[in-house]
């Protein structure tokens, strides 16, 4: 991330803004076209603030700079505000806002459309380790045997006898483990009646569809159902 494109100084009295290296005007940092040698040869210091190089309503730099760097004429109407402190601003998409870690995060984070299942993974009563496992399952990111075989073909000779360690049939996969495996479907059949999901099949997609259809519900049994499904999935994966 290029700090210079986002972090701006809103100059008040100029005492806390670097004259040469901060971004405080549309010209960009003056140091982009004024070299350190040029600055020091004019008897300025590299740590000067805007306040140090501006006094009595005018800039203190040599008159020759106006010919060497005509762009500086764009600052002729600049004024300090003695009673106002400098402050940092965050620029995002052409708009300025007060600098904060929240503003930075929302500018740089990767955004995607909200998925319809977010409410069954993240909600007020979620159990952290269970919710994280649910998120991995929904993203299809668990390191199941079918994925290992796809990613590392060199292992196929050593893994061609691998099977689900819960039922010893088929490779384990997201679909198999939740809850088509003979072991996990017994678990699901034992617990689904506790949350009114007797009619819901053992297919993960059907379970998620049932929960998604009720994601806005405030009923206690729906919250318990979300907690129970996540806990069951977490425990089966741990097993």
C-alpha atoms as an extended CHARMM CRD file, in Angstrom:
* protein
*
       239  EXT
         1         1  UNK       CA              0.0000000000        0.0000000000        0.0000000000  PROA      1               0.0000000000
         2         2  UNK       CA              1.3680000000        3.3820000000       -0.9820000000  PROA      2               0.0000000000
         3         3  UNK       CA              1.1190000000        5.5320000000        2.1310000000  PROA      3               0.0000000000
         4         4  UNK       CA              1.6310000000        8.6990000000        0.0680000000  PROA      4               0.0000000000
         5         5  UNK       CA             -1.5630000000        8.1150000000       -1.8920000000  PROA      5               0.0000000000
         6         6  UNK       CA             -3.7780000000        7.7000000000        1.1570000000  PROA      6               0.0000000000
         7         7  UNK       CA             -2.3860000000        9.5650000000        4.1690000000  PROA      7               0.0000000000
         8         8  UNK       CA             -2.8340000000       13.3170000000        3.8530000000  PROA      8               0.0000000000
         9         9  UNK       CA             -2.0870000000       16.1350000000        6.2510000000  PROA      9               0.0000000000
        10        10  UNK       CA             -4.7890000000       18.7460000000        6.7020000000  PROA      10              0.0000000000
        11        11  UNK       CA             -2.5620000000       21.7350000000        7.4530000000  PROA      11              0.0000000000
        12        12  UNK       CA             -3.6290000000       24.1420000000       10.1600000000  PROA      12              0.0000000000
        13        13  UNK       CA             -0.6880000000       25.9040000000       11.7960000000  PROA      13              0.0000000000
        14        14  UNK       CA              1.7820000000       23.7060000000        9.8740000000  PROA      14              0.0000000000
        15        15  UNK       CA              3.8060000000       22.7240000000       12.9410000000  PROA      15              0.0000000000
        16        16  UNK       CA              3.3100000000       18.9530000000       12.6040000000  PROA      16              0.0000000000
        17        17  UNK       CA              3.4810000000       18.5420000000        8.8370000000  PROA      17              0.0000000000
        18        18  UNK       CA              6.7330000000       17.7960000000        7.0220000000  PROA      18              0.0000000000
        19        19  UNK       CA              7.2840000000       20.4750000000        4.4150000000  PROA      19              0.0000000000
        20        20  UNK       CA              9.0460000000       18.1240000000        2.0280000000  PROA      20              0.0000000000
        21        21  UNK       CA              7.8160000000       14.6110000000        2.6090000000  PROA      21              0.0000000000
        22        22  UNK       CA              4.1980000000       14.7370000000        3.7680000000  PROA      22              0.0000000000
        23        23  UNK       CA              1.2880000000       14.9060000000        1.3750000000  PROA      23              0.0000000000
        24        24  UNK       CA             -0.4660000000       18.1580000000        2.1750000000  PROA      24              0.0000000000
        25        25  UNK       CA             -1.1970000000       19.6940000000       -1.2440000000  PROA      25              0.0000000000
        26        26  UNK       CA             -2.3470000000       18.5310000000       -4.6580000000  PROA      26              0.0000000000
        27        27  UNK       CA              1.2650000000       18.8780000000       -5.8500000000  PROA      27              0.0000000000
        28        28  UNK       CA              2.1790000000       15.7790000000       -3.8830000000  PROA      28              0.0000000000
        29        29  UNK       CA              5.1700000000       15.7240000000       -1.5200000000  PROA      29              0.0000000000
        30        30  UNK       CA              7.5000000000       18.5730000000       -2.4940000000  PROA      30              0.0000000000
        31        31  UNK       CA             10.3940000000       16.1750000000       -2.0370000000  PROA      31              0.0000000000
        32        32  UNK       CA              9.2360000000       14.3850000000       -5.1770000000  PROA      32              0.0000000000
        33        33  UNK       CA             10.7440000000       17.1590000000       -7.2770000000  PROA      33              0.0000000000
        34        34  UNK       CA             12.9510000000       19.0110000000       -4.7950000000  PROA      34              0.0000000000
        35        35  UNK       CA             16.0190000000       16.8970000000       -4.1080000000  PROA      35              0.0000000000
        36        36  UNK       CA             17.6230000000       16.8470000000       -0.6520000000  PROA      36              0.0000000000
        37        37  UNK       CA             20.6020000000       18.7310000000       -2.0830000000  PROA      37              0.0000000000
        38        38  UNK       CA             18.3130000000       21.4170000000       -3.5390000000  PROA      38              0.0000000000
        39        39  UNK       CA             16.5940000000       21.7870000000       -0.1640000000  PROA      39              0.0000000000
        40        40  UNK       CA             19.7680000000       21.9950000000        1.9230000000  PROA      40              0.0000000000
        41        41  UNK       CA             21.5570000000       24.2720000000       -0.5760000000  PROA      41              0.0000000000
        42        42  UNK       CA             18.7540000000       26.7890000000        0.0560000000  PROA      42              0.0000000000
        43        43  UNK       CA             19.5810000000       26.6750000000        3.8040000000  PROA      43              0.0000000000
        44        44  UNK       CA             16.5190000000       24.6080000000        4.6650000000  PROA      44              0.0000000000
        45        45  UNK       CA             16.5650000000       21.4110000000        6.7020000000  PROA      45              0.0000000000
        46        46  UNK       CA             15.0880000000       18.0670000000        5.7030000000  PROA      46              0.0000000000
        47        47  UNK       CA             13.0640000000       17.9970000000        8.9180000000  PROA      47              0.0000000000
        48        48  UNK       CA             11.4620000000       21.4080000000        8.3450000000  PROA      48              0.0000000000
        49        49  UNK       CA              7.7340000000       21.6630000000        8.8400000000  PROA      49              0.0000000000
        50        50  UNK       CA              5.3930000000       23.7490000000        6.7150000000  PROA      50              0.0000000000
        51        51  UNK       CA              5.4450000000       26.3040000000        9.5300000000  PROA      51              0.0000000000
        52        52  UNK       CA              9.2530000000       26.6390000000        9.1820000000  PROA      52              0.0000000000
        53        53  UNK       CA              9.1740000000       27.5690000000        5.4900000000  PROA      53              0.0000000000
        54        54  UNK       CA              6.1260000000       29.8570000000        5.4420000000  PROA      54              0.0000000000
        55        55  UNK       CA              5.8760000000       33.2190000000        7.1990000000  PROA      55              0.0000000000
        56        56  UNK       CA              4.0750000000       36.5220000000        6.8190000000  PROA      56              0.0000000000
        57        57  UNK       CA              1.7850000000       35.0320000000        4.1960000000  PROA      57              0.0000000000
        58        58  UNK       CA              4.5510000000       33.9650000000        1.8190000000  PROA      58              0.0000000000
        59        59  UNK       CA              6.9760000000       31.1360000000        1.1780000000  PROA      59              0.0000000000
        60        60  UNK       CA             10.5840000000       31.5150000000        2.2950000000  PROA      60              0.0000000000
        61        61  UNK       CA             12.1170000000       29.5770000000       -0.5650000000  PROA      61              0.0000000000
        62        62  UNK       CA             14.4350000000       31.2840000000       -3.1010000000  PROA      62              0.0000000000
        63        63  UNK       CA             12.8330000000       33.2940000000       -5.8840000000  PROA      63              0.0000000000
        64        64  UNK       CA             14.8590000000       31.1970000000       -8.3360000000  PROA      64              0.0000000000
        65        65  UNK       CA             12.8080000000       28.1690000000       -7.3820000000  PROA      65              0.0000000000
        66        66  UNK       CA              9.7710000000       29.7000000000       -9.0630000000  PROA      66              0.0000000000
        67        67  UNK       CA             11.6330000000       29.5780000000      -12.3930000000  PROA      67              0.0000000000
        68        68  UNK       CA             13.1960000000       26.1840000000      -11.7910000000  PROA      68              0.0000000000
        69        69  UNK       CA              9.9940000000       24.6440000000      -10.4680000000  PROA      69              0.0000000000
        70        70  UNK       CA              7.0130000000       26.5790000000      -11.9620000000  PROA      70              0.0000000000
        71        71  UNK       CA              4.6280000000       24.1350000000      -10.2920000000  PROA      71              0.0000000000
        72        72  UNK       CA              5.2980000000       25.9310000000       -6.9860000000  PROA      72              0.0000000000
        73        73  UNK       CA              3.2400000000       28.9060000000       -8.1850000000  PROA      73              0.0000000000
        74        74  UNK       CA              0.1630000000       26.7860000000       -7.5050000000  PROA      74              0.0000000000
        75        75  UNK       CA              0.8480000000       27.3170000000       -3.7900000000  PROA      75              0.0000000000
        76        76  UNK       CA              0.7840000000       31.1330000000       -4.0120000000  PROA      76              0.0000000000
        77        77  UNK       CA             -2.5990000000       31.3720000000       -2.2980000000  PROA      77              0.0000000000
        78        78  UNK       CA             -1.7710000000       29.0020000000        0.5340000000  PROA      78              0.0000000000
        79        79  UNK       CA             -2.4600000000       30.2390000000        4.0760000000  PROA      79              0.0000000000
        80        80  UNK       CA             -1.7990000000       28.8530000000        7.5400000000  PROA      80              0.0000000000
        81        81  UNK       CA             -4.4090000000       28.8320000000       10.2800000000  PROA      81              0.0000000000
        82        82  UNK       CA             -2.4980000000       29.6520000000       13.5060000000  PROA      82              0.0000000000
        83        83  UNK       CA             -5.2480000000       28.4650000000       15.8540000000  PROA      83              0.0000000000
        84        84  UNK       CA             -5.8130000000       25.1430000000       14.1250000000  PROA      84              0.0000000000
        85        85  UNK       CA             -3.6620000000       22.0650000000       14.6510000000  PROA      85              0.0000000000
        86        86  UNK       CA             -2.5940000000       19.8620000000       11.7610000000  PROA      86              0.0000000000
        87        87  UNK       CA             -4.4210000000       16.5670000000       11.4950000000  PROA      87              0.0000000000
        88        88  UNK       CA             -4.0870000000       13.4100000000        9.4510000000  PROA      88              0.0000000000
        89        89  UNK       CA             -6.7490000000       12.4610000000        6.9350000000  PROA      89              0.0000000000
        90        90  UNK       CA             -7.3200000000        9.2280000000        5.0510000000  PROA      90              0.0000000000
        91        91  UNK       CA             -8.1400000000        9.5250000000        1.3550000000  PROA      91              0.0000000000
        92        92  UNK       CA            -10.1040000000        6.7320000000       -0.2310000000  PROA      92              0.0000000000
        93        93  UNK       CA            -11.6520000000        6.9770000000       -3.6700000000  PROA      93              0.0000000000
        94        94  UNK       CA            -11.2300000000       10.7480000000       -3.7640000000  PROA      94              0.0000000000
        95        95  UNK       CA            -12.9860000000       11.2720000000       -0.4310000000  PROA      95              0.0000000000
        96        96  UNK       CA            -11.3090000000       12.4070000000        2.7890000000  PROA      96              0.0000000000
        97        97  UNK       CA            -12.1110000000       11.2120000000        6.2770000000  PROA      97              0.0000000000
        98        98  UNK       CA            -10.4390000000       11.3240000000        9.6630000000  PROA      98              0.0000000000
        99        99  UNK       CA             -7.5480000000        8.8870000000        9.8260000000  PROA      99              0.0000000000
       100       100  UNK       CA             -8.3540000000        5.7220000000       11.8000000000  PROA      100             0.0000000000
       101       101  UNK       CA             -7.4220000000        2.0710000000       11.7100000000  PROA      101             0.0000000000
       102       102  UNK       CA            -11.0360000000        1.3310000000       10.7550000000  PROA      102             0.0000000000
       103       103  UNK       CA            -10.8500000000        3.6260000000        7.7170000000  PROA      103             0.0000000000
       104       104  UNK       CA             -7.5720000000        2.0330000000        6.6450000000  PROA      104             0.0000000000
       105       105  UNK       CA             -8.9550000000       -1.4840000000        7.0280000000  PROA      105             0.0000000000
       106       106  UNK       CA            -12.0850000000       -0.7770000000        4.9840000000  PROA      106             0.0000000000
       107       107  UNK       CA             -9.9430000000        0.7730000000        2.2520000000  PROA      107             0.0000000000
       108       108  UNK       CA             -7.4640000000       -2.0640000000        1.8590000000  PROA      108             0.0000000000
       109       109  UNK       CA             -9.4900000000       -5.1760000000        2.6720000000  PROA      109             0.0000000000
       110       110  UNK       CA            -10.7380000000       -7.4620000000       -0.0570000000  PROA      110             0.0000000000
       111       111  UNK       CA            -14.4900000000       -7.1120000000       -0.4780000000  PROA      111             0.0000000000
       112       112  UNK       CA            -16.9330000000       -9.7000000000       -1.7000000000  PROA      112             0.0000000000
       113       113  UNK       CA            -20.7100000000       -9.7900000000       -1.7170000000  PROA      113             0.0000000000
       114       114  UNK       CA            -22.1560000000      -11.1120000000        1.5340000000  PROA      114             0.0000000000
       115       115  UNK       CA            -23.0200000000      -14.7670000000        1.2410000000  PROA      115             0.0000000000
       116       116  UNK       CA            -26.4460000000      -16.0130000000        2.2800000000  PROA      116             0.0000000000
       117       117  UNK       CA            -24.9390000000      -18.4170000000        4.8030000000  PROA      117             0.0000000000
       118       118  UNK       CA            -22.9780000000      -15.8610000000        6.8410000000  PROA      118             0.0000000000
       119       119  UNK       CA            -25.7620000000      -15.6300000000        9.4160000000  PROA      119             0.0000000000
       120       120  UNK       CA            -25.5750000000      -19.3230000000       10.2350000000  PROA      120             0.0000000000
       121       121  UNK       CA            -21.8260000000      -19.1600000000       10.8390000000  PROA      121             0.0000000000
       122       122  UNK       CA            -21.4220000000      -15.8010000000       12.6050000000  PROA      122             0.0000000000
       123       123  UNK       CA            -24.1280000000      -14.8050000000       15.0860000000  PROA      123             0.0000000000
       124       124  UNK       CA            -24.3070000000      -13.5270000000       18.6460000000  PROA      124             0.0000000000
       125       125  UNK       CA            -24.3420000000      -16.9560000000       20.3020000000  PROA      125             0.0000000000
       126       126  UNK       CA            -21.6480000000      -18.5840000000       18.1510000000  PROA      126             0.0000000000
       127       127  UNK       CA            -18.9080000000      -20.6960000000       19.7140000000  PROA      127             0.0000000000
       128       128  UNK       CA            -15.6200000000      -19.4580000000       18.2140000000  PROA      128             0.0000000000
       129       129  UNK       CA            -13.9490000000      -22.7640000000       17.3800000000  PROA      129             0.0000000000
       130       130  UNK       CA            -17.2110000000      -24.1900000000       16.0270000000  PROA      130             0.0000000000
       131       131  UNK       CA            -17.9270000000      -21.1010000000       13.9260000000  PROA      131             0.0000000000
       132       132  UNK       CA            -14.4230000000      -21.1680000000       12.4540000000  PROA      132             0.0000000000
       133       133  UNK       CA            -14.8840000000      -24.8160000000       11.5250000000  PROA      133             0.0000000000
       134       134  UNK       CA            -18.2590000000      -24.0150000000        9.9410000000  PROA      134             0.0000000000
       135       135  UNK       CA            -16.6100000000      -21.2610000000        7.9060000000  PROA      135             0.0000000000
       136       136  UNK       CA            -13.9810000000      -23.6970000000        6.6320000000  PROA      136             0.0000000000
       137       137  UNK       CA            -16.6560000000      -26.2180000000        5.7280000000  PROA      137             0.0000000000
       138       138  UNK       CA            -18.7640000000      -23.6360000000        3.9030000000  PROA      138             0.0000000000
       139       139  UNK       CA            -15.6730000000      -22.5770000000        1.9520000000  PROA      139             0.0000000000
       140       140  UNK       CA            -14.7610000000      -26.2170000000        1.2590000000  PROA      140             0.0000000000
       141       141  UNK       CA            -11.3280000000      -25.7400000000        2.8300000000  PROA      141             0.0000000000
       142       142  UNK       CA            -10.9740000000      -28.7400000000        5.1360000000  PROA      142             0.0000000000
       143       143  UNK       CA             -8.0060000000      -30.9310000000        4.2550000000  PROA      143             0.0000000000
       144       144  UNK       CA            -10.0380000000      -34.0090000000        3.4030000000  PROA      144             0.0000000000
       145       145  UNK       CA             -8.5510000000      -36.9810000000        1.5730000000  PROA      145             0.0000000000
       146       146  UNK       CA            -10.1550000000      -36.1140000000       -1.7580000000  PROA      146             0.0000000000
       147       147  UNK       CA             -8.4510000000      -32.7000000000       -1.6670000000  PROA      147             0.0000000000
       148       148  UNK       CA             -5.0770000000      -34.1600000000       -0.7430000000  PROA      148             0.0000000000
       149       149  UNK       CA             -5.2540000000      -36.4500000000       -3.7590000000  PROA      149             0.0000000000
       150       150  UNK       CA             -6.0980000000      -33.5390000000       -6.0540000000  PROA      150             0.0000000000
       151       151  UNK       CA             -3.3170000000      -31.3040000000       -4.7400000000  PROA      151             0.0000000000
       152       152  UNK       CA             -0.4740000000      -33.8470000000       -4.5000000000  PROA      152             0.0000000000
       153       153  UNK       CA             -0.6370000000      -36.4390000000       -7.2550000000  PROA      153             0.0000000000
       154       154  UNK       CA              2.6730000000      -37.9130000000       -6.0970000000  PROA      154             0.0000000000
       155       155  UNK       CA              0.9090000000      -39.2850000000       -3.0340000000  PROA      155             0.0000000000
       156       156  UNK       CA             -1.6570000000      -41.3000000000       -4.9550000000  PROA      156             0.0000000000
       157       157  UNK       CA              0.4060000000      -44.4720000000       -4.8870000000  PROA      157             0.0000000000
       158       158  UNK       CA              0.6480000000      -44.2490000000       -1.1020000000  PROA      158             0.0000000000
       159       159  UNK       CA             -2.9560000000      -43.1870000000       -0.6030000000  PROA      159             0.0000000000
       160       160  UNK       CA             -4.8440000000      -45.4230000000       -2.9810000000  PROA      160             0.0000000000
       161       161  UNK       CA             -5.9580000000      -47.5150000000       -0.0260000000  PROA      161             0.0000000000
       162       162  UNK       CA             -7.1150000000      -44.5650000000        2.0340000000  PROA      162             0.0000000000
       163       163  UNK       CA            -10.6970000000      -44.4060000000        3.1860000000  PROA      163             0.0000000000
       164       164  UNK       CA            -12.8380000000      -42.6160000000        5.7230000000  PROA      164             0.0000000000
       165       165  UNK       CA            -11.6000000000      -43.6070000000        9.1850000000  PROA      165             0.0000000000
       166       166  UNK       CA            -15.1140000000      -43.4210000000       10.6100000000  PROA      166             0.0000000000
       167       167  UNK       CA            -16.8380000000      -45.8740000000        8.2690000000  PROA      167             0.0000000000
       168       168  UNK       CA            -13.9470000000      -47.3020000000        6.1990000000  PROA      168             0.0000000000
       169       169  UNK       CA            -15.8370000000      -46.6100000000        2.9830000000  PROA      169             0.0000000000
       170       170  UNK       CA            -14.8770000000      -44.0920000000        0.2720000000  PROA      170             0.0000000000
       171       171  UNK       CA            -12.4360000000      -41.2270000000        0.6180000000  PROA      171             0.0000000000
       172       172  UNK       CA            -13.4800000000      -38.7260000000        3.2150000000  PROA      172             0.0000000000
       173       173  UNK       CA            -14.7700000000      -35.4880000000        1.7070000000  PROA      173             0.0000000000
       174       174  UNK       CA            -16.9080000000      -32.5840000000        2.8800000000  PROA      174             0.0000000000
       175       175  UNK       CA            -19.9880000000      -34.1960000000        1.4020000000  PROA      175             0.0000000000
       176       176  UNK       CA            -19.1660000000      -37.6090000000        2.8450000000  PROA      176             0.0000000000
       177       177  UNK       CA            -18.3360000000      -36.4270000000        6.3500000000  PROA      177             0.0000000000
       178       178  UNK       CA            -21.3700000000      -34.1200000000        6.6660000000  PROA      178             0.0000000000
       179       179  UNK       CA            -23.3510000000      -36.3480000000        7.0390000000  PROA      179             0.0000000000
       180       180  UNK       CA            -23.3660000000      -39.1800000000        4.4980000000  PROA      180             0.0000000000
       181       181  UNK       CA            -20.7810000000      -41.2910000000        6.2950000000  PROA      181             0.0000000000
       182       182  UNK       CA            -22.4210000000      -44.2030000000        8.1490000000  PROA      182             0.0000000000
       183       183  UNK       CA            -20.9120000000      -42.9550000000       11.3980000000  PROA      183             0.0000000000
       184       184  UNK       CA            -21.8080000000      -39.2910000000       10.9940000000  PROA      184             0.0000000000
       185       185  UNK       CA            -25.3160000000      -39.9750000000        9.7340000000  PROA      185             0.0000000000
       186       186  UNK       CA            -25.9700000000      -41.9000000000       12.9570000000  PROA      186             0.0000000000
       187       187  UNK       CA            -24.8010000000      -38.8400000000       14.8790000000  PROA      187             0.0000000000
       188       188  UNK       CA            -27.0510000000      -36.5820000000       12.8170000000  PROA      188             0.0000000000
       189       189  UNK       CA            -30.0660000000      -38.8660000000       13.1900000000  PROA      189             0.0000000000
       190       190  UNK       CA            -29.5590000000      -38.8880000000       16.9610000000  PROA      190             0.0000000000
       191       191  UNK       CA            -29.4420000000      -35.1140000000       17.3840000000  PROA      191             0.0000000000
       192       192  UNK       CA            -31.6190000000      -33.5800000000       14.6560000000  PROA      192             0.0000000000
       193       193  UNK       CA            -34.8470000000      -34.3330000000       16.5350000000  PROA      193             0.0000000000
       194       194  UNK       CA            -33.6720000000      -32.0990000000       19.3690000000  PROA      194             0.0000000000
       195       195  UNK       CA            -33.9770000000      -29.0020000000       17.1800000000  PROA      195             0.0000000000
       196       196  UNK       CA            -36.9970000000      -29.8130000000       15.0370000000  PROA      196             0.0000000000
       197       197  UNK       CA            -34.9800000000      -30.9860000000       12.0280000000  PROA      197             0.0000000000
       198       198  UNK       CA            -36.2920000000      -34.5650000000       11.8080000000  PROA      198             0.0000000000
       199       199  UNK       CA            -37.5420000000      -33.9630000000        8.2800000000  PROA      199             0.0000000000
       200       200  UNK       CA            -34.1850000000      -32.5840000000        7.1180000000  PROA      200             0.0000000000
       201       201  UNK       CA            -32.1060000000      -35.0980000000        5.2050000000  PROA      201             0.0000000000
       202       202  UNK       CA            -28.5260000000      -36.0190000000        6.0030000000  PROA      202             0.0000000000
       203       203  UNK       CA            -27.1950000000      -34.0830000000        2.9970000000  PROA      203             0.0000000000
       204       204  UNK       CA            -25.1770000000      -31.0300000000        4.0450000000  PROA      204             0.0000000000
       205       205  UNK       CA            -26.7030000000      -28.8690000000        1.3260000000  PROA      205             0.0000000000
       206       206  UNK       CA            -30.2150000000      -29.6470000000        2.5990000000  PROA      206             0.0000000000
       207       207  UNK       CA            -29.2290000000      -28.8400000000        6.1800000000  PROA      207             0.0000000000
       208       208  UNK       CA            -27.7130000000      -25.5240000000        5.1250000000  PROA      208             0.0000000000
       209       209  UNK       CA            -30.7460000000      -24.6790000000        2.9640000000  PROA      209             0.0000000000
       210       210  UNK       CA            -32.9970000000      -25.3180000000        5.9680000000  PROA      210             0.0000000000
       211       211  UNK       CA            -30.9030000000      -23.0460000000        8.1940000000  PROA      211             0.0000000000
       212       212  UNK       CA            -30.5480000000      -20.3170000000        5.5500000000  PROA      212             0.0000000000
       213       213  UNK       CA            -34.3310000000      -20.1890000000        5.1550000000  PROA      213             0.0000000000
       214       214  UNK       CA            -34.5500000000      -19.3390000000        8.8610000000  PROA      214             0.0000000000
       215       215  UNK       CA            -31.4440000000      -17.1960000000        9.2110000000  PROA      215             0.0000000000
       216       216  UNK       CA            -33.4620000000      -14.0830000000       10.1530000000  PROA      216             0.0000000000
       217       217  UNK       CA            -35.5370000000      -15.9140000000       12.7360000000  PROA      217             0.0000000000
       218       218  UNK       CA            -35.1990000000      -14.8780000000       16.3720000000  PROA      218             0.0000000000
       219       219  UNK       CA            -36.6500000000      -18.1160000000       17.7130000000  PROA      219             0.0000000000
       220       220  UNK       CA            -34.5780000000      -19.8760000000       20.3240000000  PROA      220             0.0000000000
       221       221  UNK       CA            -34.8630000000      -23.2370000000       18.5670000000  PROA      221             0.0000000000
       222       222  UNK       CA            -33.2940000000      -21.7830000000       15.4070000000  PROA      222             0.0000000000
       223       223  UNK       CA            -30.3120000000      -20.4510000000       17.3840000000  PROA      223             0.0000000000
       224       224  UNK       CA            -29.9740000000      -23.8510000000       19.0450000000  PROA      224             0.0000000000
       225       225  UNK       CA            -30.1570000000      -25.5480000000       15.6440000000  PROA      225             0.0000000000
       226       226  UNK       CA            -27.2930000000      -23.4130000000       14.3100000000  PROA      226             0.0000000000
       227       227  UNK       CA            -25.2400000000      -24.1320000000       17.4150000000  PROA      227             0.0000000000
       228       228  UNK       CA            -26.0020000000      -27.8560000000       17.2400000000  PROA      228             0.0000000000
       229       229  UNK       CA            -25.0990000000      -28.2560000000       13.5560000000  PROA      229             0.0000000000
       230       230  UNK       CA            -21.8180000000      -26.4040000000       14.0860000000  PROA      230             0.0000000000
       231       231  UNK       CA            -20.9920000000      -28.4510000000       17.1870000000  PROA      231             0.0000000000
       232       232  UNK       CA            -21.7840000000      -31.7160000000       15.3860000000  PROA      232             0.0000000000
       233       233  UNK       CA            -19.6120000000      -30.7810000000       12.4010000000  PROA      233             0.0000000000
       234       234  UNK       CA            -16.7460000000      -29.6950000000       14.6610000000  PROA      234             0.0000000000
       235       235  UNK       CA            -16.8910000000      -32.8920000000       16.7210000000  PROA      235             0.0000000000
       236       236  UNK       CA            -17.0820000000      -35.1860000000       13.6850000000  PROA      236             0.0000000000
       237       237  UNK       CA            -14.0750000000      -33.4590000000       12.1240000000  PROA      237             0.0000000000
       238       238  UNK       CA            -12.1430000000      -33.8020000000       15.3810000000  PROA      238             0.0000000000
       239       239  UNK       CA            -13.0800000000      -37.4900000000       15.5260000000  PROA      239             0.0000000000
